[in-house]
């Protein structure tokens, strides 16, 4: 498993702690984001939800999640009838990995 980037490098201790809290909040919202993707009513909505996830993941230092969302976004946008199931399973697995990692309230390190 790849270690995520460390966006807190160079921040003061207080800023680093605050950013980790923001990361934790982002991860706590992943279940809702997953539901938005899974239950999207049309391909355009799927792409929009994946785009938001990709951007948020990148902003909070979750590169692997962002990359997976971006790859899925491209596949969905192509509308080529590509089977999205394997990539969706990969995205779900990455979400579960992050949720499990950040479930420990004393853990403040990168996933």
Helices and strands as residue ranges (DSSP letters): H 13-28, H 30-38, H 43-59, H 63-78, H 85-102
